[in-house]
Amino acid sequence: MRRTSWSWKVVGILSALIAMSCEGPAGPQGAQGAAGEAGPTGAAGPSGPIGPSGQQGATGPQGSAGPTGSQGATGPQGAIGPQGAPGLGLSSGLKVSVLSVTSFDGGVGPISVRFKVMDDRNNPVDLAGNYSINTVKAPSFSIS
């Protein structure tokens, strides 16, 4: 039988298929090869989320006092206050109260009279001038 060109092609394909299907078991793994050169650095990835805050630290010590400041400017004049209560003013008269009358030598010698003098508002009158800027008052009277 004579073989044609296409039959040779079929025989070649079949031979190749048979050779591939008749492979033996895999051999042991070979030794690892030498490391290659390092490649370029890659781009940075996106930033991650912000983490939680840490615990608050202890309170620090009290700082020292600063220098004394300069004297401030004088403030504005304050408002005028309300009218005060009226003063004692002038009295319109005196009250004389006789406390005691004493005579010496059976009524022949000098007579001593103790009395109290107040104004019409019951304020004592300073006859001796000890508590006021007034001059000394020397009362004079007669006993009948």
Phi and psi in radians as a Rosetta constraint file:
Dihedral C 1 N 2 CA 2 C 2 CIRCULARHARMONIC -1.726 0.35
Dihedral N 2 CA 2 C 2 N 3 CIRCULARHARMONIC 2.425 0.35
Dihedral C 2 N 3 CA 3 C 3 CIRCULARHARMONIC -1.750 0.35
Dihedral N 3 CA 3 C 3 N 4 CIRCULARHARMONIC 2.459 0.35
Dihedral C 3 N 4 CA 4 C 4 CIRCULARHARMONIC -1.776 0.35
Dihedral N 4 CA 4 C 4 N 5 CIRCULARHARMONIC 3.036 0.35
Dihedral C 4 N 5 CA 5 C 5 CIRCULARHARMONIC -1.186 0.35
Dihedral N 5 CA 5 C 5 N 6 CIRCULARHARMONIC -0.585 0.35
Dihedral C 5 N 6 CA 6 C 6 CIRCULARHARMONIC -1.273 0.35
Dihedral N 6 CA 6 C 6 N 7 CIRCULARHARMONIC -0.528 0.35
Dihedral C 6 N 7 CA 7 C 7 CIRCULARHARMONIC -1.172 0.35
Dihedral N 7 CA 7 C 7 N 8 CIRCULARHARMONIC -0.583 0.35
Dihedral C 7 N 8 CA 8 C 8 CIRCULARHARMONIC -1.160 0.35
Dihedral N 8 CA 8 C 8 N 9 CIRCULARHARMONIC -0.595 0.35
Dihedral C 8 N 9 CA 9 C 9 CIRCULARHARMONIC -1.185 0.35
Dihedral N 9 CA 9 C 9 N 10 CIRCULARHARMONIC -0.724 0.35
Dihedral C 9 N 10 CA 10 C 10 CIRCULARHARMONIC -1.143 0.35
Dihedral N 10 CA 10 C 10 N 11 CIRCULARHARMONIC -0.729 0.35
Dihedral C 10 N 11 CA 11 C 11 CIRCULARHARMONIC -1.130 0.35
Dihedral N 11 CA 11 C 11 N 12 CIRCULARHARMONIC -0.692 0.35
Dihedral C 11 N 12 CA 12 C 12 CIRCULARHARMONIC -1.141 0.35
Dihedral N 12 CA 12 C 12 N 13 CIRCULARHARMONIC -0.705 0.35
Dihedral C 12 N 13 CA 13 C 13 CIRCULARHARMONIC -1.183 0.35
Dihedral N 13 CA 13 C 13 N 14 CIRCULARHARMONIC -0.746 0.35
Dihedral C 13 N 14 CA 14 C 14 CIRCULARHARMONIC -1.127 0.35
Dihedral N 14 CA 14 C 14 N 15 CIRCULARHARMONIC -0.684 0.35
Dihedral C 14 N 15 CA 15 C 15 CIRCULARHARMONIC -1.112 0.35
Dihedral N 15 CA 15 C 15 N 16 CIRCULARHARMONIC -0.735 0.35
Dihedral C 15 N 16 CA 16 C 16 CIRCULARHARMONIC -1.132 0.35
Dihedral N 16 CA 16 C 16 N 17 CIRCULARHARMONIC -0.697 0.35
Dihedral C 16 N 17 CA 17 C 17 CIRCULARHARMONIC -1.156 0.35
Dihedral N 17 CA 17 C 17 N 18 CIRCULARHARMONIC -0.696 0.35
Dihedral C 17 N 18 CA 18 C 18 CIRCULARHARMONIC -1.188 0.35
Dihedral N 18 CA 18 C 18 N 19 CIRCULARHARMONIC -0.702 0.35
Dihedral C 18 N 19 CA 19 C 19 CIRCULARHARMONIC -1.150 0.35
Dihedral N 19 CA 19 C 19 N 20 CIRCULARHARMONIC -0.622 0.35
Dihedral C 19 N 20 CA 20 C 20 CIRCULARHARMONIC -1.286 0.35
Dihedral N 20 CA 20 C 20 N 21 CIRCULARHARMONIC -0.583 0.35
Dihedral C 20 N 21 CA 21 C 21 CIRCULARHARMONIC -1.410 0.35
Dihedral N 21 CA 21 C 21 N 22 CIRCULARHARMONIC -0.136 0.35
Dihedral C 21 N 22 CA 22 C 22 CIRCULARHARMONIC -1.879 0.35
Dihedral N 22 CA 22 C 22 N 23 CIRCULARHARMONIC 0.585 0.35
Dihedral C 22 N 23 CA 23 C 23 CIRCULARHARMONIC -1.266 0.35
Dihedral N 23 CA 23 C 23 N 24 CIRCULARHARMONIC 2.610 0.35
Dihedral C 23 N 24 CA 24 C 24 CIRCULARHARMONIC -1.525 0.35
Dihedral N 24 CA 24 C 24 N 25 CIRCULARHARMONIC -3.113 0.35
Dihedral C 24 N 25 CA 25 C 25 CIRCULARHARMONIC -1.187 0.35
Dihedral N 25 CA 25 C 25 N 26 CIRCULARHARMONIC 2.732 0.35
Dihedral C 25 N 26 CA 26 C 26 CIRCULARHARMONIC -1.231 0.35
Dihedral N 26 CA 26 C 26 N 27 CIRCULARHARMONIC 2.476 0.35
Dihedral C 26 N 27 CA 27 C 27 CIRCULARHARMONIC -1.425 0.35
Dihedral N 27 CA 27 C 27 N 28 CIRCULARHARMONIC 3.051 0.35
Dihedral C 27 N 28 CA 28 C 28 CIRCULARHARMONIC -1.189 0.35
Dihedral N 28 CA 28 C 28 N 29 CIRCULARHARMONIC 2.725 0.35
Dihedral C 28 N 29 CA 29 C 29 CIRCULARHARMONIC -1.234 0.35
Dihedral N 29 CA 29 C 29 N 30 CIRCULARHARMONIC 2.457 0.35
Dihedral C 29 N 30 CA 30 C 30 CIRCULARHARMONIC -1.373 0.35
Dihedral N 30 CA 30 C 30 N 31 CIRCULARHARMONIC 2.979 0.35
Dihedral C 30 N 31 CA 31 C 31 CIRCULARHARMONIC -1.195 0.35
Dihedral N 31 CA 31 C 31 N 32 CIRCULARHARMONIC 2.640 0.35
Dihedral C 31 N 32 CA 32 C 32 CIRCULARHARMONIC -1.218 0.35
Dihedral N 32 CA 32 C 32 N 33 CIRCULARHARMONIC 2.420 0.35
Dihedral C 32 N 33 CA 33 C 33 CIRCULARHARMONIC -1.321 0.35
Dihedral N 33 CA 33 C 33 N 34 CIRCULARHARMONIC 2.963 0.35
Dihedral C 33 N 34 CA 34 C 34 CIRCULARHARMONIC -1.161 0.35
Dihedral N 34 CA 34 C 34 N 35 CIRCULARHARMONIC 2.634 0.35
Dihedral C 34 N 35 CA 35 C 35 CIRCULARHARMONIC -1.187 0.35
Dihedral N 35 CA 35 C 35 N 36 CIRCULARHARMONIC 2.508 0.35
Dihedral C 35 N 36 CA 36 C 36 CIRCULARHARMONIC -1.483 0.35
Dihedral N 36 CA 36 C 36 N 37 CIRCULARHARMONIC 3.078 0.35
Dihedral C 36 N 37 CA 37 C 37 CIRCULARHARMONIC -1.182 0.35
Dihedral N 37 CA 37 C 37 N 38 CIRCULARHARMONIC 2.622 0.35
Dihedral C 37 N 38 CA 38 C 38 CIRCULARHARMONIC -1.228 0.35
Dihedral N 38 CA 38 C 38 N 39 CIRCULARHARMONIC 2.459 0.35
Dihedral C 38 N 39 CA 39 C 39 CIRCULARHARMONIC -1.464 0.35
Dihedral N 39 CA 39 C 39 N 40 CIRCULARHARMONIC 3.048 0.35
Dihedral C 39 N 40 CA 40 C 40 CIRCULARHARMONIC -1.170 0.35
Dihedral N 40 CA 40 C 40 N 41 CIRCULARHARMONIC 2.677 0.35
Dihedral C 40 N 41 CA 41 C 41 CIRCULARHARMONIC -1.182 0.35
Dihedral N 41 CA 41 C 41 N 42 CIRCULARHARMONIC 2.362 0.35
Dihedral C 41 N 42 CA 42 C 42 CIRCULARHARMONIC -1.393 0.35
Dihedral N 42 CA 42 C 42 N 43 CIRCULARHARMONIC 2.935 0.35
Dihedral C 42 N 43 CA 43 C 43 CIRCULARHARMONIC -1.220 0.35
Dihedral N 43 CA 43 C 43 N 44 CIRCULARHARMONIC 2.600 0.35
Dihedral C 43 N 44 CA 44 C 44 CIRCULARHARMONIC -1.202 0.35
Dihedral N 44 CA 44 C 44 N 45 CIRCULARHARMONIC 2.550 0.35
Dihedral C 44 N 45 CA 45 C 45 CIRCULARHARMONIC -1.379 0.35
Dihedral N 45 CA 45 C 45 N 46 CIRCULARHARMONIC 3.041 0.35
Dihedral C 45 N 46 CA 46 C 46 CIRCULARHARMONIC -1.197 0.35
Dihedral N 46 CA 46 C 46 N 47 CIRCULARHARMONIC 2.673 0.35
Dihedral C 46 N 47 CA 47 C 47 CIRCULARHARMONIC -1.213 0.35
Dihedral N 47 CA 47 C 47 N 48 CIRCULARHARMONIC 2.525 0.35
Dihedral C 47 N 48 CA 48 C 48 CIRCULARHARMONIC -1.435 0.35
Dihedral N 48 CA 48 C 48 N 49 CIRCULARHARMONIC 3.052 0.35
Dihedral C 48 N 49 CA 49 C 49 CIRCULARHARMONIC -1.200 0.35
Dihedral N 49 CA 49 C 49 N 50 CIRCULARHARMONIC 2.743 0.35
Dihedral C 49 N 50 CA 50 C 50 CIRCULARHARMONIC -1.224 0.35
Dihedral N 50 CA 50 C 50 N 51 CIRCULARHARMONIC 2.348 0.35
Dihedral C 50 N 51 CA 51 C 51 CIRCULARHARMONIC -1.358 0.35
Dihedral N 51 CA 51 C 51 N 52 CIRCULARHARMONIC 2.980 0.35
Dihedral C 51 N 52 CA 52 C 52 CIRCULARHARMONIC -1.210 0.35
Dihedral N 52 CA 52 C 52 N 53 CIRCULARHARMONIC 2.683 0.35
Dihedral C 52 N 53 CA 53 C 53 CIRCULARHARMONIC -1.226 0.35
Dihedral N 53 CA 53 C 53 N 54 CIRCULARHARMONIC 2.590 0.35
Dihedral C 53 N 54 CA 54 C 54 CIRCULARHARMONIC -1.425 0.35
Dihedral N 54 CA 54 C 54 N 55 CIRCULARHARMONIC 3.079 0.35
Dihedral C 54 N 55 CA 55 C 55 CIRCULARHARMONIC -1.200 0.35
Dihedral N 55 CA 55 C 55 N 56 CIRCULARHARMONIC 2.617 0.35
Dihedral C 55 N 56 CA 56 C 56 CIRCULARHARMONIC -1.241 0.35
Dihedral N 56 CA 56 C 56 N 57 CIRCULARHARMONIC 2.459 0.35
Dihedral C 56 N 57 CA 57 C 57 CIRCULARHARMONIC -1.338 0.35
Dihedral N 57 CA 57 C 57 N 58 CIRCULARHARMONIC 2.990 0.35
Dihedral C 57 N 58 CA 58 C 58 CIRCULARHARMONIC -1.207 0.35
Dihedral N 58 CA 58 C 58 N 59 CIRCULARHARMONIC 2.659 0.35
Dihedral C 58 N 59 CA 59 C 59 CIRCULARHARMONIC -1.190 0.35
Dihedral N 59 CA 59 C 59 N 60 CIRCULARHARMONIC 2.369 0.35
Dihedral C 59 N 60 CA 60 C 60 CIRCULARHARMONIC -1.341 0.35
Dihedral N 60 CA 60 C 60 N 61 CIRCULARHARMONIC 2.965 0.35
Dihedral C 60 N 61 CA 61 C 61 CIRCULARHARMONIC -1.240 0.35
Dihedral N 61 CA 61 C 61 N 62 CIRCULARHARMONIC 2.788 0.35
Dihedral C 61 N 62 CA 62 C 62 CIRCULARHARMONIC -1.140 0.35
Dihedral N 62 CA 62 C 62 N 63 CIRCULARHARMONIC 2.357 0.35
Dihedral C 62 N 63 CA 63 C 63 CIRCULARHARMONIC -1.344 0.35
Dihedral N 63 CA 63 C 63 N 64 CIRCULARHARMONIC 2.856 0.35
Dihedral C 63 N 64 CA 64 C 64 CIRCULARHARMONIC -1.325 0.35
Dihedral N 64 CA 64 C 64 N 65 CIRCULARHARMONIC 2.743 0.35
Dihedral C 64 N 65 CA 65 C 65 CIRCULARHARMONIC -1.222 0.35
Dihedral N 65 CA 65 C 65 N 66 CIRCULARHARMONIC 2.511 0.35
Dihedral C 65 N 66 CA 66 C 66 CIRCULARHARMONIC -1.373 0.35
Dihedral N 66 CA 66 C 66 N 67 CIRCULARHARMONIC 3.063 0.35
Dihedral C 66 N 67 CA 67 C 67 CIRCULARHARMONIC -1.198 0.35
Dihedral N 67 CA 67 C 67 N 68 CIRCULARHARMONIC 2.694 0.35
Dihedral C 67 N 68 CA 68 C 68 CIRCULARHARMONIC -1.177 0.35
Dihedral N 68 CA 68 C 68 N 69 CIRCULARHARMONIC 2.379 0.35
Dihedral C 68 N 69 CA 69 C 69 CIRCULARHARMONIC -1.373 0.35
Dihedral N 69 CA 69 C 69 N 70 CIRCULARHARMONIC 2.940 0.35
Dihedral C 69 N 70 CA 70 C 70 CIRCULARHARMONIC -1.389 0.35
Dihedral N 70 CA 70 C 70 N 71 CIRCULARHARMONIC 2.824 0.35
Dihedral C 70 N 71 CA 71 C 71 CIRCULARHARMONIC -1.148 0.35
Dihedral N 71 CA 71 C 71 N 72 CIRCULARHARMONIC 2.324 0.35
Dihedral C 71 N 72 CA 72 C 72 CIRCULARHARMONIC -1.327 0.35
Dihedral N 72 CA 72 C 72 N 73 CIRCULARHARMONIC 2.918 0.35
Dihedral C 72 N 73 CA 73 C 73 CIRCULARHARMONIC -1.229 0.35
Dihedral N 73 CA 73 C 73 N 74 CIRCULARHARMONIC 2.691 0.35
Dihedral C 73 N 74 CA 74 C 74 CIRCULARHARMONIC -1.132 0.35
Dihedral N 74 CA 74 C 74 N 75 CIRCULARHARMONIC 2.377 0.35
Dihedral C 74 N 75 CA 75 C 75 CIRCULARHARMONIC -1.319 0.35
Dihedral N 75 CA 75 C 75 N 76 CIRCULARHARMONIC 3.006 0.35
Dihedral C 75 N 76 CA 76 C 76 CIRCULARHARMONIC -1.263 0.35
Dihedral N 76 CA 76 C 76 N 77 CIRCULARHARMONIC 2.785 0.35
Dihedral C 76 N 77 CA 77 C 77 CIRCULARHARMONIC -1.137 0.35
Dihedral N 77 CA 77 C 77 N 78 CIRCULARHARMONIC 2.377 0.35
Dihedral C 77 N 78 CA 78 C 78 CIRCULARHARMONIC -1.322 0.35
Dihedral N 78 CA 78 C 78 N 79 CIRCULARHARMONIC 2.923 0.35
Dihedral C 78 N 79 CA 79 C 79 CIRCULARHARMONIC -1.217 0.35
Dihedral N 79 CA 79 C 79 N 80 CIRCULARHARMONIC 2.678 0.35
Dihedral C 79 N 80 CA 80 C 80 CIRCULARHARMONIC -1.267 0.35
Dihedral N 80 CA 80 C 80 N 81 CIRCULARHARMONIC 2.338 0.35
Dihedral C 80 N 81 CA 81 C 81 CIRCULARHARMONIC -1.320 0.35
Dihedral N 81 CA 81 C 81 N 82 CIRCULARHARMONIC 3.000 0.35
Dihedral C 81 N 82 CA 82 C 82 CIRCULARHARMONIC -1.237 0.35
Dihedral N 82 CA 82 C 82 N 83 CIRCULARHARMONIC 2.805 0.35
Dihedral C 82 N 83 CA 83 C 83 CIRCULARHARMONIC -1.071 0.35
Dihedral N 83 CA 83 C 83 N 84 CIRCULARHARMONIC 2.339 0.35
Dihedral C 83 N 84 CA 84 C 84 CIRCULARHARMONIC -1.336 0.35
Dihedral N 84 CA 84 C 84 N 85 CIRCULARHARMONIC 2.966 0.35
Dihedral C 84 N 85 CA 85 C 85 CIRCULARHARMONIC -1.152 0.35
Dihedral N 85 CA 85 C 85 N 86 CIRCULARHARMONIC 2.600 0.35
Dihedral C 85 N 86 CA 86 C 86 CIRCULARHARMONIC -1.124 0.35
Dihedral N 86 CA 86 C 86 N 87 CIRCULARHARMONIC 2.509 0.35
Dihedral C 86 N 87 CA 87 C 87 CIRCULARHARMONIC -1.306 0.35
Dihedral N 87 CA 87 C 87 N 88 CIRCULARHARMONIC -3.114 0.35
Dihedral C 87 N 88 CA 88 C 88 CIRCULARHARMONIC -1.130 0.35
Dihedral N 88 CA 88 C 88 N 89 CIRCULARHARMONIC -0.558 0.35
Dihedral C 88 N 89 CA 89 C 89 CIRCULARHARMONIC 1.102 0.35
Dihedral N 89 CA 89 C 89 N 90 CIRCULARHARMONIC -2.864 0.35
Dihedral C 89 N 90 CA 90 C 90 CIRCULARHARMONIC -1.450 0.35
Dihedral N 90 CA 90 C 90 N 91 CIRCULARHARMONIC 2.444 0.35
Dihedral C 90 N 91 CA 91 C 91 CIRCULARHARMONIC -1.530 0.35
Dihedral N 91 CA 91 C 91 N 92 CIRCULARHARMONIC 2.815 0.35
Dihedral C 91 N 92 CA 92 C 92 CIRCULARHARMONIC -1.802 0.35
Dihedral N 92 CA 92 C 92 N 93 CIRCULARHARMONIC 0.075 0.35
Dihedral C 92 N 93 CA 93 C 93 CIRCULARHARMONIC 3.061 0.35
Dihedral N 93 CA 93 C 93 N 94 CIRCULARHARMONIC 3.041 0.35
Dihedral C 93 N 94 CA 94 C 94 CIRCULARHARMONIC -2.089 0.35
Dihedral N 94 CA 94 C 94 N 95 CIRCULARHARMONIC 2.646 0.35
Dihedral C 94 N 95 CA 95 C 95 CIRCULARHARMONIC -2.036 0.35
Dihedral N 95 CA 95 C 95 N 96 CIRCULARHARMONIC 2.226 0.35
Dihedral C 95 N 96 CA 96 C 96 CIRCULARHARMONIC -2.000 0.35
Dihedral N 96 CA 96 C 96 N 97 CIRCULARHARMONIC 2.170 0.35
Dihedral C 96 N 97 CA 97 C 97 CIRCULARHARMONIC -2.010 0.35
Dihedral N 97 CA 97 C 97 N 98 CIRCULARHARMONIC 2.136 0.35
Dihedral C 97 N 98 CA 98 C 98 CIRCULARHARMONIC -1.449 0.35
Dihedral N 98 CA 98 C 98 N 99 CIRCULARHARMONIC 2.152 0.35
Dihedral C 98 N 99 CA 99 C 99 CIRCULARHARMONIC -1.593 0.35
Dihedral N 99 CA 99 C 99 N 100 CIRCULARHARMONIC -0.729 0.35
Dihedral C 99 N 100 CA 100 C 100 CIRCULARHARMONIC -2.813 0.35
Dihedral N 100 CA 100 C 100 N 101 CIRCULARHARMONIC 2.690 0.35
Dihedral C 100 N 101 CA 101 C 101 CIRCULARHARMONIC -2.252 0.35
Dihedral N 101 CA 101 C 101 N 102 CIRCULARHARMONIC 2.215 0.35
Dihedral C 101 N 102 CA 102 C 102 CIRCULARHARMONIC -2.233 0.35
Dihedral N 102 CA 102 C 102 N 103 CIRCULARHARMONIC 2.333 0.35
Dihedral C 102 N 103 CA 103 C 103 CIRCULARHARMONIC -1.988 0.35
Dihedral N 103 CA 103 C 103 N 104 CIRCULARHARMONIC 2.592 0.35
Dihedral C 103 N 104 CA 104 C 104 CIRCULARHARMONIC -1.916 0.35
Dihedral N 104 CA 104 C 104 N 105 CIRCULARHARMONIC 2.677 0.35
Dihedral C 104 N 105 CA 105 C 105 CIRCULARHARMONIC 1.027 0.35
Dihedral N 105 CA 105 C 105 N 106 CIRCULARHARMONIC 0.703 0.35
Dihedral C 105 N 106 CA 106 C 106 CIRCULARHARMONIC 1.169 0.35
Dihedral N 106 CA 106 C 106 N 107 CIRCULARHARMONIC 0.554 0.35
Dihedral C 106 N 107 CA 107 C 107 CIRCULARHARMONIC 1.538 0.35
Dihedral N 107 CA 107 C 107 N 108 CIRCULARHARMONIC 0.004 0.35
Dihedral C 107 N 108 CA 108 C 108 CIRCULARHARMONIC -1.596 0.35
Dihedral N 108 CA 108 C 108 N 109 CIRCULARHARMONIC -0.595 0.35
Dihedral C 108 N 109 CA 109 C 109 CIRCULARHARMONIC -1.492 0.35
Dihedral N 109 CA 109 C 109 N 110 CIRCULARHARMONIC -2.893 0.35
Dihedral C 109 N 110 CA 110 C 110 CIRCULARHARMONIC -1.144 0.35
Dihedral N 110 CA 110 C 110 N 111 CIRCULARHARMONIC 2.722 0.35
Dihedral C 110 N 111 CA 111 C 111 CIRCULARHARMONIC -1.975 0.35
Dihedral N 111 CA 111 C 111 N 112 CIRCULARHARMONIC 2.404 0.35
Dihedral C 111 N 112 CA 112 C 112 CIRCULARHARMONIC -1.904 0.35
Dihedral N 112 CA 112 C 112 N 113 CIRCULARHARMONIC 2.243 0.35
Dihedral C 112 N 113 CA 113 C 113 CIRCULARHARMONIC -2.128 0.35
Dihedral N 113 CA 113 C 113 N 114 CIRCULARHARMONIC 2.168 0.35
Dihedral C 113 N 114 CA 114 C 114 CIRCULARHARMONIC -1.763 0.35
Dihedral N 114 CA 114 C 114 N 115 CIRCULARHARMONIC 2.270 0.35
Dihedral C 114 N 115 CA 115 C 115 CIRCULARHARMONIC -2.548 0.35
Dihedral N 115 CA 115 C 115 N 116 CIRCULARHARMONIC 2.877 0.35
Dihedral C 115 N 116 CA 116 C 116 CIRCULARHARMONIC -2.190 0.35
Dihedral N 116 CA 116 C 116 N 117 CIRCULARHARMONIC 2.341 0.35
Dihedral C 116 N 117 CA 117 C 117 CIRCULARHARMONIC -2.030 0.35
Dihedral N 117 CA 117 C 117 N 118 CIRCULARHARMONIC 2.250 0.35
Dihedral C 117 N 118 CA 118 C 118 CIRCULARHARMONIC -2.329 0.35
Dihedral N 118 CA 118 C 118 N 119 CIRCULARHARMONIC 2.736 0.35
Dihedral C 118 N 119 CA 119 C 119 CIRCULARHARMONIC -1.463 0.35
Dihedral N 119 CA 119 C 119 N 120 CIRCULARHARMONIC -3.101 0.35
Dihedral C 119 N 120 CA 120 C 120 CIRCULARHARMONIC -1.247 0.35
Dihedral N 120 CA 120 C 120 N 121 CIRCULARHARMONIC -0.113 0.35
Dihedral C 120 N 121 CA 121 C 121 CIRCULARHARMONIC -1.830 0.35
Dihedral N 121 CA 121 C 121 N 122 CIRCULARHARMONIC 0.236 0.35
Dihedral C 121 N 122 CA 122 C 122 CIRCULARHARMONIC 1.158 0.35
Dihedral N 122 CA 122 C 122 N 123 CIRCULARHARMONIC 0.499 0.35
Dihedral C 122 N 123 CA 123 C 123 CIRCULARHARMONIC -1.645 0.35
Dihedral N 123 CA 123 C 123 N 124 CIRCULARHARMONIC 2.343 0.35
Dihedral C 123 N 124 CA 124 C 124 CIRCULARHARMONIC -1.127 0.35
Dihedral N 124 CA 124 C 124 N 125 CIRCULARHARMONIC 2.593 0.35
Dihedral C 124 N 125 CA 125 C 125 CIRCULARHARMONIC -1.804 0.35
Dihedral N 125 CA 125 C 125 N 126 CIRCULARHARMONIC 2.280 0.35
Dihedral C 125 N 126 CA 126 C 126 CIRCULARHARMONIC -1.519 0.35
Dihedral N 126 CA 126 C 126 N 127 CIRCULARHARMONIC 1.558 0.35
Dihedral C 126 N 127 CA 127 C 127 CIRCULARHARMONIC -1.252 0.35
Dihedral N 127 CA 127 C 127 N 128 CIRCULARHARMONIC -0.500 0.35
Dihedral C 127 N 128 CA 128 C 128 CIRCULARHARMONIC -1.464 0.35
Dihedral N 128 CA 128 C 128 N 129 CIRCULARHARMONIC -0.227 0.35
Dihedral C 128 N 129 CA 129 C 129 CIRCULARHARMONIC 1.351 0.35
Dihedral N 129 CA 129 C 129 N 130 CIRCULARHARMONIC 0.325 0.35
Dihedral C 129 N 130 CA 130 C 130 CIRCULARHARMONIC -1.355 0.35
Dihedral N 130 CA 130 C 130 N 131 CIRCULARHARMONIC -0.559 0.35
Dihedral C 130 N 131 CA 131 C 131 CIRCULARHARMONIC -2.000 0.35
Dihedral N 131 CA 131 C 131 N 132 CIRCULARHARMONIC 0.133 0.35
Dihedral C 131 N 132 CA 132 C 132 CIRCULARHARMONIC -2.442 0.35
Dihedral N 132 CA 132 C 132 N 133 CIRCULARHARMONIC 2.953 0.35
Dihedral C 132 N 133 CA 133 C 133 CIRCULARHARMONIC -1.561 0.35
Dihedral N 133 CA 133 C 133 N 134 CIRCULARHARMONIC 0.112 0.35
Dihedral C 133 N 134 CA 134 C 134 CIRCULARHARMONIC -1.311 0.35
Dihedral N 134 CA 134 C 134 N 135 CIRCULARHARMONIC 2.833 0.35
Dihedral C 134 N 135 CA 135 C 135 CIRCULARHARMONIC -1.418 0.35
Dihedral N 135 CA 135 C 135 N 136 CIRCULARHARMONIC 2.869 0.35
Dihedral C 135 N 136 CA 136 C 136 CIRCULARHARMONIC -1.115 0.35
Dihedral N 136 CA 136 C 136 N 137 CIRCULARHARMONIC 2.378 0.35
Dihedral C 136 N 137 CA 137 C 137 CIRCULARHARMONIC -1.833 0.35
Dihedral N 137 CA 137 C 137 N 138 CIRCULARHARMONIC 2.212 0.35
Dihedral C 137 N 138 CA 138 C 138 CIRCULARHARMONIC -1.971 0.35
Dihedral N 138 CA 138 C 138 N 139 CIRCULARHARMONIC 1.710 0.35
Dihedral C 138 N 139 CA 139 C 139 CIRCULARHARMONIC -1.220 0.35
Dihedral N 139 CA 139 C 139 N 140 CIRCULARHARMONIC 2.547 0.35
Dihedral C 139 N 140 CA 140 C 140 CIRCULARHARMONIC -2.326 0.35
Dihedral N 140 CA 140 C 140 N 141 CIRCULARHARMONIC 2.435 0.35
Dihedral C 140 N 141 CA 141 C 141 CIRCULARHARMONIC -2.726 0.35
Dihedral N 141 CA 141 C 141 N 142 CIRCULARHARMONIC 2.973 0.35
Dihedral C 141 N 142 CA 142 C 142 CIRCULARHARMONIC -2.173 0.35
Dihedral N 142 CA 142 C 142 N 143 CIRCULARHARMONIC 2.579 0.35
Dihedral C 142 N 143 CA 143 C 143 CIRCULARHARMONIC -1.906 0.35
Dihedral N 143 CA 143 C 143 N 144 CIRCULARHARMONIC 2.199 0.35
